[in-house]
Amino acid sequence: MVRKGTPVPGVDAVVAAVAMNRELTLVTREEHFEWIKEGFKELNLQSV
């Protein structure tokens, strides 16, 4: 993400990693998770 110019807070990366590991759907308003989803398609994400 940093190489693309879209740094993501460390906490958001950890939350996304846990959601992917547990096969959970992450529901959020934060656009950081959209950036993570671009790199990790297995992230189940629902934006509200």
RONUDO-186417 format. One record per atom (N, C-alpha, C): residue in three letters; x, y, z. Coordinates in steps of 0.1 Angstrom, whole numbers, padded with zeros to 4 digits, always signed. Layout:
BEGIN
ALAXYZ;...
//
This chain:
BEGIN
MET+0008-0012+0000;MET+0000+0000+0000;MET+0009+0013+0000;VAL+0019+0012+0008;VAL+0028+0024+0009;VAL+0034+0027-0005;ARG+0038+0017-0012;ARG+0044+0019-0025;ARG+0035+0026-0035;LYS+0022+0023-0033;LYS+0011+0029-0042;LYS+0008+0043-0037;GLY+0013+0047-0026;GLY+0010+0061-0021;GLY-0002+0061-0012;THR-0007+0049-0008;THR-0019+0049+0001;THR-0015+0041+0014;PRO-0008+0048+0023;PRO-0005+0041+0035;PRO-0017+0038+0044;VAL-0017+0027+0050;VAL-0029+0022+0058;VAL-0024+0022+0073;PRO-0032+0027+0082;PRO-0028+0025+0096;PRO-0026+0011+0100;GLY-0016+0008+0108;GLY-0013-0006+0112;GLY-0025-0013+0119;VAL-0033-0006+0126;VAL-0044-0012+0133;VAL-0054-0017+0122;ASP-0056-0009+0112;ASP-0066-0013+0101;ASP-0061-0026+0094;ALA-0048-0027+0092;ALA-0042-0039+0086;ALA-0044-0051+0095;VAL-0042-0049+0108;VAL-0044-0060+0117;VAL-0059-0065+0117;VAL-0068-0055+0118;VAL-0082-0058+0117;VAL-0086-0066+0105;ALA-0081-0061+0093;ALA-0084-0068+0081;ALA-0078-0082+0081;ALA-0066-0084+0086;ALA-0059-0097+0087;ALA-0067-0107+0095;VAL-0072-0102+0106;VAL-0081-0111+0115;VAL-0094-0114+0108;ALA-0100-0105+0101;ALA-0112-0108+0094;ALA-0110-0118+0083;MET-0099-0117+0076;MET-0096-0127+0065;MET-0093-0140+0071;ASN-0085-0141+0082;ASN-0081-0153+0088;ASN-0094-0161+0094;ARG-0103-0153+0099;ARG-0115-0159+0105;ARG-0127-0161+0095;GLU-0124-0156+0082;GLU-0134-0156+0072;GLU-0147-0149+0076;LEU-0145-0137+0081;LEU-0155-0128+0086;LEU-0158-0117+0075;THR-0169-0111+0076;THR-0172-0100+0067;THR-0169-0087+0076;LEU-0161-0078+0071;LEU-0158-0066+0078;LEU-0167-0055+0073;VAL-0174-0049+0082;VAL-0184-0038+0079;VAL-0178-0025+0084;THR-0176-0016+0075;THR-0169-0003+0078;THR-0173+0009+0070;ARG-0169+0020+0075;ARG-0171+0033+0068;ARG-0158+0038+0063;GLU-0147+0032+0067;GLU-0133+0037+0065;GLU-0129+0032+0051;GLU-0123+0042+0043;GLU-0119+0038+0029;GLU-0106+0031+0030;HIS-0098+0031+0041;HIS-0086+0023+0042;HIS-0088+0009+0038;PHE-0099+0003+0042;PHE-0102-0011+0040;PHE-0104-0013+0025;GLU-0109-0004+0018;GLU-0111-0005+0003;GLU-0097-0006-0003;TRP-0088+0001+0002;TRP-0074+0000-0003;TRP-0068-0013-0001;ILE-0071-0019+0011;ILE-0066-0032+0015;ILE-0072-0042+0006;LYS-0085-0041+0003;LYS-0092-0050-0005;LYS-0086-0051-0019;GLU-0081-0040-0024;GLU-0075-0040-0037;GLU-0063-0050-0038;GLY-0056-0051-0027;GLY-0044-0060-0027;GLY-0047-0074-0022;PHE-0058-0075-0015;PHE-0062-0088-0009;PHE-0077-0091-0012;LYS-0079-0097-0023;LYS-0093-0100-0028;LYS-0101-0109-0019;GLU-0094-0117-0010;GLU-0101-0126-0001;GLU-0107-0119+0011;LEU-0105-0106+0012;LEU-0111-0098+0023;LEU-0126-0096+0019;ASN-0135-0101+0028;ASN-0149-0099+0026;ASN-0153-0085+0033;LEU-0156-0076+0024;LEU-0158-0062+0029;LEU-0172-0057+0025;GLN-0178-0050+0035;GLN-0191-0044+0032;GLN-0190-0029+0037;SER-0191-0020+0028;SER-0190-0006+0031;SER-0204+0000+0033;VAL-0205+0008+0044;VAL-0218+0014+0047;VAL-0217+0029+0046;
//
